């Protein structure tokens, strides 16, 4: 049986796609970014990010918070610092 990845949209629609999330990393030059082993998020949905419990990075969207793994934190911070929405 092939690996299935679950994709949930902002409209709470759920889709299943064949293969791991790694296949979506080809979208690196878009506003999508992987933040942990199970989550790819659209940068446009991020309202803020801060240090959470145990010094873990958290990103906040309008509807919920997500934990960012240490492996992806640096990449997220770099992309967010380049985002004009967060510059004062």
C-alpha positions as CSV (number, residue, x, y, z in Angstrom):
1,X,0.0,0.0,0.0
2,X,1.4,3.4,-1.0
3,X,1.9,6.2,1.5
4,X,-1.0,8.7,1.7
5,X,-0.7,12.3,2.9
6,X,-3.7,14.1,4.3
7,X,-4.2,17.7,3.1
8,X,-6.6,20.0,4.9
9,X,-7.4,23.3,3.4
10,X,-8.3,26.5,5.2
11,X,-12.0,25.7,4.3
12,X,-11.6,22.5,6.3
13,X,-11.8,20.4,3.2
14,X,-9.7,17.2,3.4
15,X,-7.9,15.5,0.5
16,X,-5.6,12.5,0.4
17,X,-2.7,12.5,-2.0
18,X,-0.4,9.6,-2.8
19,X,3.1,10.0,-1.5
20,X,4.8,11.8,1.4
21,X,4.7,15.6,2.2
22,X,8.3,15.7,1.0
23,X,7.0,15.7,-2.6
24,X,5.4,19.1,-1.9
25,X,8.8,20.6,-1.1
26,X,9.1,21.4,-4.8
27,X,6.8,24.3,-3.9
28,X,9.7,26.0,-2.0
29,X,9.5,29.1,-4.1
30,X,5.9,29.7,-3.2
31,X,4.3,31.0,0.0
32,X,4.1,27.4,1.2
33,X,6.6,26.2,3.8
34,X,7.1,23.0,5.8
35,X,7.1,23.6,9.5
36,X,7.3,20.1,10.9
37,X,7.1,16.5,9.6
38,X,3.3,16.6,9.2
39,X,2.6,20.2,8.3
40,X,3.0,22.6,5.4
41,X,1.5,26.0,5.9
42,X,0.8,29.0,3.7
43,X,2.9,32.0,4.9
44,X,0.0,34.3,4.1
45,X,-2.0,32.7,6.9
46,X,0.5,33.3,9.6
47,X,-0.4,36.2,11.9
48,X,2.5,36.0,14.3
49,X,5.2,33.7,15.7
50,X,6.7,33.5,19.1
51,X,8.6,31.2,21.5
52,X,6.3,28.7,23.0
53,X,6.7,26.2,25.9
54,X,10.2,24.7,26.2
55,X,11.6,27.4,23.8
56,X,9.8,25.9,20.8
57,X,8.8,28.2,18.0
58,X,5.0,28.5,17.5
59,X,3.2,30.1,14.6
60,X,-0.2,31.5,15.1
61,X,-2.9,31.6,12.3
62,X,-6.4,33.1,12.6
63,X,-7.7,29.7,13.7
64,X,-5.0,27.9,15.6
65,X,-1.3,27.6,16.6
66,X,1.2,25.3,15.1
67,X,4.5,24.0,16.6
68,X,7.5,24.5,14.3
69,X,10.2,21.8,14.6
70,X,13.8,22.9,15.3
71,X,14.8,21.5,11.9
72,X,12.4,23.9,10.0
73,X,12.6,27.0,12.4
74,X,15.5,28.7,10.8
75,X,14.0,28.4,7.3
76,X,10.7,29.8,8.6
77,X,12.3,32.7,10.3
78,X,14.3,33.6,7.2
79,X,11.1,33.5,5.0
80,X,9.1,35.5,7.6
81,X,11.8,38.2,7.8
82,X,11.6,38.7,4.1
83,X,7.8,39.0,4.3
84,X,6.8,42.6,3.9
85,X,3.7,42.2,6.2
86,X,5.9,41.8,9.2
87,X,8.3,44.7,8.5
88,X,7.6,48.0,10.3
